[in-house]
Amino acid sequence: MRVDDYLSTVGVIKRRTVAKEMGTNGLVEVNGRRVKPAYEVHLNDIICIKGSRPVTVEVLDIPSGSVPKERRDRYVRYLDVSP
């Protein structure tokens, strides 16, 4: 699954277009490397999102479709959220 799709599906970023734009602008890193929106996410990847609200998450599982809010913690773990 693409990193922009993953971030929107698990609710880290509300809209895929915003996630795609952030990746295009160099604000998304996976395992310490800047990635483009089409980067394929793998289990245990650490995703850092830079910007006005930085956040770091770990990929626990990759969903095959949409994910209800109450099940998102199965797919993503928040490691660091700056206020």
C-alpha positions in Angstrom: 0.0 0.0 0.0 1.3 3.5 -0.9 2.4 5.6 2.1 -0.1 8.4 1.2 -3.0 5.9 1.1 -1.8 4.2 4.3 -1.7 7.5 6.2 -5.2 8.5 5.2 -6.7 5.0 5.6 -5.5 4.6 9.2 -6.5 8.2 10.0 -3.0 9.8 10.6 -3.9 12.3 7.9 -7.5 13.0 7.2 -7.4 13.2 3.4 -5.2 11.3 0.9 -4.7 14.4 -1.2 -3.1 16.1 1.8 -0.9 13.1 2.5 0.1 13.0 -1.2 0.9 16.7 -1.1 3.0 16.3 2.1 5.0 13.5 0.5 5.6 15.5 -2.7 6.8 18.5 -0.6 9.3 16.3 1.3 7.5 16.2 4.7 7.2 12.4 5.0 10.1 10.2 6.0 10.1 6.4 6.4 12.9 4.9 8.5 14.8 8.2 8.3 14.7 8.6 4.5 12.5 11.1 2.7 10.0 9.3 0.5 7.6 10.1 -2.3 3.8 9.4 -2.0 4.1 6.2 -4.0 6.5 4.5 -1.5 5.3 1.1 -0.5 4.7 0.7 3.2 6.1 -2.4 5.0 5.4 -3.8 8.4 7.4 -2.2 11.2 8.2 0.9 9.1 8.6 4.1 11.2 6.9 7.0 9.5 7.7 10.6 10.5 5.6 13.4 9.3 7.1 16.9 9.5 5.4 20.2 9.4 3.2 22.3 11.8 2.0 19.1 13.6 4.8 16.6 13.5 4.0 13.0 14.3 5.8 9.7 14.3 4.0 6.4 13.9 4.9 2.7 13.5 3.2 0.4 10.9 1.7 -2.6 12.8 -0.3 -4.0 9.9 -1.4 -3.0 6.4 -5.1 -2.8 5.9 -6.8 -4.3 2.8 -9.6 -1.8 2.7 -11.2 1.0 4.8 -10.6 0.9 8.5 -13.3 1.9 11.1 -12.1 4.4 13.7 -12.3 1.9 16.6 -10.0 -0.5 14.8 -7.2 1.9 13.7 -5.0 1.0 16.7 -4.5 -2.4 15.1 -2.7 -0.9 12.2 -0.8 2.1 13.6 1.0 3.0 16.8 1.7 6.6 17.7 5.3 6.9 18.9 5.6 10.7 19.2 3.1 13.4 18.8 4.2 17.1 19.2 1.6 19.6 20.4 
